[in-house]
């Protein structure tokens, strides 16, 4: 087969172009730190990287959701801690107020203190987070969930507890509704001796005791004193039931916070694994790339030299 001068020339130019392209490609990998900069560099690795990137984005979204859930639950736990203390203070006053040696003035003073605790509890029930959203309002976070009408406190918040999907297969309640905290009792609550329904509204319990403490007892007859004692005993049972319910909610909140810690740890482990997998797919191996860069550079220089030497041959000279 005869090789024309143009064919030899074109082959040399193509060889230089190919060597230069390979050298520049390795240089791009070194400068970007990525072995796969375009899908054509490694179609299989590129397609797997797209799927892995989507998984990483999903994991990041769940991490943000868990952070939101943790903030909500921590705010609720902080409020419930204060509620617990307030109820315990009220219990102490109820027991003290039931003492038969107190005067009407003493009982009136206790009633005033209970009114202060009632105001504290109402404020805690209408507590807000840092963004001004009501914690115990369910999804109706833009308005106070408890309304004091003057004749009693009613719940006007949302009926559905706020929930958040915190992992692929886990959705949890991140904020309890106020009625489940302040107007509910547990299934094993202390029953009323006469069989009447137990009081569930924490504020009604306090209102009943406050009203009873304001009724003069010093010169009262036995029936009035018994009515007073019955009201105080019922409030004492009610506060005990209410406290147990709040403690149950707090326990549930604590369990969820612990679960979020576990999910965060698992998420961090998954992120580490996916980052390693992504690196294996698209990141450059610097040792191999530097070696290849040097080899490609040497090959390019050899192509330049070969082309230069070939151009000095008599056949090219005669052609020129």
C-alpha positions in Angstrom: 0.0 0.0 0.0 1.4 3.4 -1.0 1.4 6.2 1.6 1.0 9.6 0.1 2.7 12.6 1.6 -0.6 14.1 2.6 -1.7 10.9 4.4 1.5 10.8 6.4 1.1 14.5 7.2 -2.6 14.0 8.3 -1.7 11.1 10.5 0.9 13.1 12.3 -1.4 16.0 12.8 -4.1 13.6 14.1 -1.6 12.0 16.4 -0.7 15.4 17.8 -4.3 16.4 18.2 -5.2 13.2 20.0 -2.3 13.4 22.3 -3.1 17.1 23.1 -6.8 16.2 23.7 -5.8 13.4 26.1 -3.3 15.6 27.9 -5.8 18.5 28.3 -8.5 16.0 29.6 -6.2 14.8 32.3 -5.3 18.4 33.1 -9.0 19.2 33.5 -9.4 16.3 35.9 -6.5 17.5 38.0 -7.8 21.1 38.1 -11.4 20.2 38.9 -10.6 17.3 41.2 -13.2 15.2 39.3 -12.7 12.2 37.1 -16.1 12.6 35.5 -16.8 16.2 34.4 -19.1 15.2 31.5 -21.4 12.2 31.1 -19.3 11.1 28.1 -16.3 10.7 30.4 -17.9 7.7 32.0 -21.6 7.2 31.2 -22.2 4.5 33.9 -20.5 6.4 36.7 -22.3 9.6 35.6 -25.8 7.9 35.7 -25.0 6.4 39.1 -23.8 9.7 40.4 -27.1 11.4 39.4 -29.1 8.8 41.4 -26.7 9.1 44.4 -26.9 12.9 44.2 -30.7 12.7 44.5 -30.3 10.4 47.6 -28.0 12.9 49.1 -30.4 15.8 48.5 -33.2 13.7 50.1 -31.1 13.0 53.1 -30.3 16.7 53.5 -34.0 17.5 53.4 -34.7 14.9 56.1 -31.9 16.4 58.2 -33.5 19.8 58.0 -36.9 18.3 58.9 -35.3 16.6 62.0 -33.8 19.9 63.0 -37.2 21.6 62.8 -38.8 18.7 64.8 -36.1 18.9 67.4 -36.6 22.7 67.8 -40.4 22.2 68.2 -40.1 19.4 70.7 -37.4 21.2 72.7 -39.6 24.2 73.0 -42.6 22.1 74.1 -40.4 20.3 76.7 -39.3 23.6 78.0 -42.9 24.8 78.4 -44.0 21.5 79.9 -41.3 21.7 82.5 -42.7 25.0 83.6 -46.2 23.6 83.6 -45.1 20.7 85.8 -43.6 23.1 88.4 -46.8 25.2 88.4 -49.1 22.3 88.9 -46.9 21.0 91.8 -47.0 24.5 93.4 -50.7 24.5 93.1 -50.9 21.0 94.7 -48.9 22.3 97.6 -51.2 25.2 98.1 -54.3 23.0 97.9 -53.0 20.7 100.6 -52.1 23.6 102.8 -55.4 25.4 102.1 -57.3 22.3 103.2 -55.8 22.6 106.7 -58.6 23.2 109.2 -56.6 25.6 111.4 -56.4 28.3 108.7 -58.4 31.5 109.0 -60.6 33.0 106.2 -57.8 35.5 105.6 -55.3 32.7 105.2 -57.6 30.9 102.7 -58.1 34.2 100.8 -54.4 34.6 100.5 -54.0 31.1 99.2 -56.8 31.8 96.6 -54.8 34.8 95.4 -51.7 32.7 95.0 -53.7 30.1 93.1 -55.0 32.8 90.8 -51.4 33.8 90.1 -50.5 30.1 89.3 -53.6 30.0 87.1 -52.4 33.0 85.1 -49.0 31.4 84.8 -50.5 28.2 83.4 -52.6 30.2 80.9 -49.5 32.0 79.8 -47.7 28.7 79.4 -50.6 27.2 77.5 -50.4 30.2 75.1 -46.6 30.2 74.9 -44.9 31.0 71.6 -41.7 29.9 69.9 -39.0 32.3 68.6 -41.1 33.0 65.4 -44.2 34.0 67.3 -46.0 30.7 66.6 -48.2 29.2 69.3 -46.7 25.9 70.5 -49.9 24.2 71.6 -52.2 25.4 68.8 -51.8 22.4 66.4 -51.6 23.8 62.9 -53.4 27.0 63.8 -50.2 28.6 65.0 -51.2 32.1 64.2 -53.7 32.6 67.1 -53.7 31.8 70.9 -55.1 28.3 71.5 -56.7 29.2 74.9 -59.3 31.8 75.5 -60.2 33.1 78.9 -63.8 34.2 78.6 -64.2 35.3 82.2 -66.4 32.3 83.0 -63.7 29.8 82.2 -60.8 28.9 79.8 -61.7 27.1 76.6 -59.5 25.6 73.9 -59.9 27.2 70.5 -56.8 25.9 68.8 -56.3 23.3 66.1 -57.7 19.8 66.5 -54.8 18.0 64.7 -51.3 17.8 66.3 -48.5 19.1 64.1 -46.5 16.2 62.5 -43.3 16.1 60.5 -41.8 13.4 58.3 -38.3 13.0 59.7 -37.0 10.0 57.8 -38.0 7.8 54.8 -40.5 5.7 56.8 -40.9 7.8 60.0 -43.5 10.6 60.7 -43.8 11.9 64.2 -45.9 14.4 66.1 -43.6 17.4 66.8 -46.1 19.6 68.7 -49.0 18.4 70.9 -52.4 20.2 70.9 -53.2 22.2 74.0 -56.4 20.2 74.8 -54.3 17.0 75.0 -52.0 18.6 77.5 -54.2 21.0 79.6 -57.7 19.4 79.2 -57.0 15.7 79.3 -56.2 13.0 81.9 -54.7 9.5 81.5 -56.7 6.3 81.4 -55.6 5.3 84.9 -56.6 8.6 86.5 -58.0 8.8 90.0 -61.8 8.4 89.8 -64.3 10.4 91.8 -65.6 8.6 94.9 -69.2 9.4 94.0 -68.8 8.0 90.4 -69.2 11.4 88.7 -66.9 12.1 85.8 -63.5 13.3 86.6 -62.6 16.9 85.8 -60.3 17.1 82.8 -59.9 20.9 82.4 -56.9 22.0 84.5 -58.2 25.6 84.7 -61.6 24.5 85.9 -59.9 22.6 88.7 -58.2 25.7 89.9 -61.3 27.8 89.5 -63.2 25.4 91.7 -60.6 25.6 94.4 -60.2 29.4 94.2 -64.0 29.8 94.5 -64.1 27.5 97.5 -61.3 29.2 99.3 -63.1 32.6 99.0 -66.1 31.3 100.8 -65.9 32.2 104.6 -65.4 29.1 106.8 -64.7 30.4 110.2 -68.3 30.6 111.3 -69.8 28.3 108.7 -72.0 25.3 109.4 -70.9 21.7 108.9 -72.6 21.4 105.5 -70.7 24.5 104.2 -67.4 23.2 105.6 -68.0 19.8 104.0 -68.8 21.4 100.6 -65.5 23.3 100.9 -63.6 20.1 101.8 -65.1 18.2 98.9 -64.1 20.9 96.5 -60.6 20.9 97.7 -60.3 17.2 97.6 -61.7 17.1 94.1 -59.2 19.7 93.0 -56.4 17.8 94.6 -57.4 14.6 92.7 -57.8 16.6 89.5 -54.4 18.2 89.8 -52.8 14.8 90.5 -54.5 13.5 87.3 -53.5 16.5 85.3 -49.9 16.3 86.5 -49.7 12.6 85.5 -51.0 13.5 82.0 -48.4 16.3 81.6 -45.7 13.9 82.7 -46.9 11.4 80.2 -46.7 14.0 77.4 -43.3 15.0 78.6 -42.1 11.4 78.6 -43.4 11.0 75.0 -41.6 14.2 74.0 -38.4 12.9 75.6 -38.7 9.6 73.7 -39.1 11.5 70.4 -36.0 13.7 71.1 -34.0 10.5 71.8 -35.3 9.0 68.6 -34.3 12.1 66.7 -30.7 11.8 68.0 -30.6 8.2 66.8 -32.0 9.2 63.4 -29.5 12.0 63.1 -26.6 9.6 63.9 -27.9 7.2 61.3 -28.3 10.0 58.8 -24.8 11.1 59.4 -23.5 7.6 58.8 -25.5 7.4 55.5 -24.2 10.8 54.4 -20.6 9.6 55.0 -21.2 6.4 53.0 -22.8 8.3 50.2 -20.0 10.9 50.1 -17.5 8.0 49.9 -19.5 6.4 47.1 -19.8 9.6 45.2 -16.0 10.2 45.5 -15.4 6.7 44.2 -17.6 7.4 41.2 -16.5 10.9 40.1 -13.5 12.1 42.0 -10.1 11.9 40.5 -7.3 9.6 41.8 -4.6 12.2 42.0 -1.7 9.7 42.0 -3.0 8.0 38.9 -4.0 11.2 37.2 -0.6 12.9 37.8 1.1 9.8 36.4 -1.2 9.9 33.4 -0.7 13.6 33.0 3.1 13.1 32.9 2.8 10.3 30.4 0.4 12.2 28.1 2.7 15.2 28.3 5.6 13.0 27.3 3.6 11.4 24.5 2.6 14.9 23.2 6.2 16.1 23.2 7.1 12.9 21.3 4.4 13.6 18.8 5.7 17.1 18.3 9.3 15.9 17.9 8.2 13.1 15.4 6.2 15.7 13.4 9.2 18.0 13.4 11.6 15.3 12.3 9.3 14.0 9.6 8.9 17.5 8.2 12.7 17.7 7.7 12.8 14.5 5.6 13.7 15.0 1.9 10.2 13.9 0.8 8.5 16.8 2.6 11.2 19.2 1.6 10.7 18.2 -2.1 6.9 18.6 -1.6 7.4 22.0 -0.2 
